[in-house]
Amino acid sequence: MAGFKLGICQMPVTDNKGTNLATAREMLLGAARAGCVVAVLPEMFNCPYSHKYFHQFAEMAPDGETIGMLADTAKEAGITIIGGSIPERDGEHVYNASFIFGPDGRLLGRHRKVHLFDVELEALAFRESDTLTPGEDIEPIQTPETTFGIAICYDIRFPELVRTLTLKGALVVVVPAAFNMITGPAHWELLLRARAVDNQVYTVGAAPARDPGASYVAYGHSLAADPWGRIIARTDEKPGLLIADIDLEFLSKVRTELPVLKHRRTDLF
């Protein structure tokens, strides 16, 4: 496929899972009606970004309520869904995990967040490791449209992860994320553009809409950058559907004219 439309569902997230799932489903169907063949949800779209909800809202694959909704909606709409992320329970562990479904409703892959957000900023302290377990695998996911890499939020700060996904074939790197009001204005666009131009891939940042009354306030501002590092789609902090045109012929052109990946000195590093 030379190109396709991708929809980013910047949705509000509440403390009611049923409401969140209904909102996500309607936005996904709206993306399909708008001509998108791929739709993306934000990080932790089925629960607030808060320790007390991670265990409460966690689901086991493949039978969880949220996972079932994603599969059913992908099949109903006939689109590929990159399901942002949700808390996934596996035995005694809970992961921050993204599930990807094809247009037939079949599970195509899963990414568990590799790098946990353990920070002590001047005005914000948060330790994902208090409740979550890091993932161990970095594998791209093949869909009918192209090969996707998934990097969940804090993962995008680690160039090695995106480079690994790229070398394994990813052409579009999707970043479900809930950057906050400190890191968002400073680094959100910068990181997505940097990873795009470093690896000559499309990067897609999918954020939840901002809720000023939440205990953790997300920045919003979902966006997409092309392999030249240009922003090709962006929105503000409010709920809405953002559509990006992914042009794989342009990606090939960039890599041909400026063959950075071929010029890597693997004999030195």
C-alpha positions, 0 to 999 in steps of 0.5 A: 500500500503506497499510502493510507489515512490514519486517525488519532482518537484524542479522547477524554478519559474518565474513572468509568470504564464503560464510558471510556469504552463507549467513547473509544468505540464511537471515535474509532467508528468515526475514524472509519467513517472519515476514511481512515484504514488505521485508527489509534487510541491513547495511552491508558485510554480505558482508565485514568493514569493513576496507580489506584486504577491500574490494578482495578481496571486491569484485564487478562488477554484475550478475554478482557472487556476492553480487548473484546471491544477493540477486536469487535470494533476492528471487525465491524469497521473493517480497519486496523486498530492500534489500541493505545494502551491499557493495564494488562494483568498476567499472573501477579504482574500488571503491564502497560500494554498495547493490543493491535487488531486487524480489520478482520478482528484478529489480534496481530500483536502486542507491545508491553511498555519497556521503560517505566516512568519513574521520575521526580520532577520539581512539581511531579513525582510518579513511579510506574514501577510501584504498580507496573512491570516492564515489558521485555520484547521489541518487535514490529507488527505487520498489518495490511497497511504497513509495518508498525512499531509501538513505543508507549510514552516514556519509551520514545525517550530511548533512541535505541528502541525506535532504532531497533524497531526501524532496523526490524522493518517498522515504517511507522512508529506509533506512540500512545502517550500521556505526557504531562503539563511539564514534559509535554510543552518541553519535549513532546513534539521535539521527541517525535520529530527527532525519532522521525528524522533519526530513523526516517520513519513516520511517528504518530503521537496519540494522547488523551484529551486534557482534563484539568481536574484530573490527578494527572493532567495530560498535555494532549496535542496529538500529532504526526511527523513525517520522515523529513521531521515535518509535522503533518498533522496536529491538534490542541488539547481538546477531544477530537479526531486527527487525521494524518496521511501516511505516504510510504512512497515519500518515505522511500524517496527520503531514504533513497536521497538521504541514505542515513540508515545505509551509512551507519558505521556498524563496524564502529558502533 
